[in-house]
Amino acid sequence: FYLQGNFGHIMAKNEVTNLVKLCDGKVVTREPDPEGIPPEEVSLPHHAEDGSVLSATSHILLYQDGVDQDPPLQYKMCHIKTLPLSWLVRCIKHGKLLEPTETDSIEF
């Protein structure tokens, strides 16, 4: 996971980082280059269901939704996705990685 933009409107950045880590996620400190992700950073989410759009996703860029503007770059590639914090909270509430929905800012 990469935490994109400013946090604090709903949750502080360190709180989001702690949530990701509690769910066995890894937080990276630099924004991933979708065209050149180093092999040592590629990992697949074991919580994703077979056939899920997330089953081949190694990086998720999280942003704070509910603020004035969405992030300037939003990815919808098989290996990298941009998703709002509300998606992560929904996943935690359900105890699994959920399919991104149209209400998660970008269409899938």
N, C-alpha and C positions, 0 to 999 in steps of 0.2 A: 504494500500500500504506500502511496505517496499522498501526503496531505497538501492539497493545492489551495493556495489563496489564504485568506484570513479566516480564523476561527474565533469563537468567543461569543457569537450572537446567541447560540443555544448551548454550546459546549466549548470549553477551552481546548486548545490544541493538545495540551498534555493529557487531558481527559480522553480525547479521541485516541491518542497514541496508546494509552493504557487499555482502552477497550479493545483495540486491534490486537494488542499483545495478549490480552486475556483470552482471546478467541484463537490463539495460535497463529495469528498473522504476523507478518514482518513489515516493519516500517522502514522505508528507505528515505534518505535525507536529500537526495537530488532527484530532480524530475527525470523520469525515464525517457530515453530517446526511443520512440517507437520503431525506428529503422535500425537501431543498433543496440539491442539489449544484450549485455554480456552473458555468455552461457552459464556462468556461475550464479546469475540472478534469476534464471528461468526456473520457476517451480509451478506446479499445477495444483489448484486447490482440491484437496482430497474430500472436501465437504460438498463439492458440486456434484449434482446428479449426472449420470450418463446422458448424453445428448443435450445437456444444458448449454446455453450460449456462453457460460462461464467455464465450461470444462477444459478449455484450452487457454484460459486467461491467466497470464502470469503476473500481470500488474494491474492494479485498480487505483485510479487517481480519484481520491475523495475530495469533495468540496462542500463548503457550508451552504446548503440551500436555504432559501428564505431571506437572503440578503438582496441588495439592490441589483446585482448583476451576476449572471452565470460566468463560469470561467471562459476566457477567450478561446482556448482550444479544448475541444471535447472529442475524445477518441471512441470509436465504436469498432475497433479492429478485433480480430479473434484473440489476440494475445494481450491487448491493452484496452481498458475501458475507463471512461470517466463517469462516475456515479456520485450522487449526492449522499450526504451524511444520513439522511432519512432512510435511504436504502439499507445502510449498515444497521441502523437501529431496528428496522423491520426484520432483518436477518437474525439479529440477536434475539428478538422476541419470539421468533419461530424456531430457533435453535439449528438453523441450517442456511446455506446460501440460497437465496431466492432469485428467481429469474428477474432481471430488471424489467420494469414496466414502463409504459408511456408516461406515467406520472413521475418517473425518475429522470425527468428533464430531456433526455434525448431518446428518440424513438428506436425501438428494437424490433 
